[in-house]
C-alpha cells in the first residue's frame, strides 16, 4: 500500500513539473508575441 502511494505521488510530481515547464514556455511565447506587436505598432 505504501509503495502504491509513493508511486502515485512520484507520478503526480513529474506531471506537475512538466506542466509547469509547458506553461512557462507558453508564457514566454505570448510575451514575445506581445512585444513584437507593440514594436510593430510604433508604441514605446
N, C-alpha and C positions, 0 to 999 in steps of 0.2 A: 504494500500500500504506500509506504513512504517513497519507494523508488518511483512509483507512478506519479506521485505528486511532484517529486523533484524533476522528472522528465517533462511534465506538463509546464512547470514553472520555467524551465530552461527553454522550452519551445516558445512560450509566450514572450520571454525576454528577447529571444532572437527575432521574432516577428516584430516586436515593438521597436527594436533598434533599427531594423531595416526599413520600417515605415517612416521612422523619424528622418533617416537619411534621404528617403524619397521625397518627403515633404520639404525638407531643407533645399534640395536640388530644385524642386519646382518653384520655391520662393525666390531663389536666385534667378531663375529664368524669367519669372514675372517682373522682378526688379530690373533686370537688364532690358526687357522689352519696354518698360515704362520710361526708363532713362533714354532709350533710343527715340521713342515717340516725342518726349519732351525736347530732346535735342533737335529733332526734325522740325518741330513747330516753331523753333527760334526762341522759346522761353528760356529764362535763366533761373 
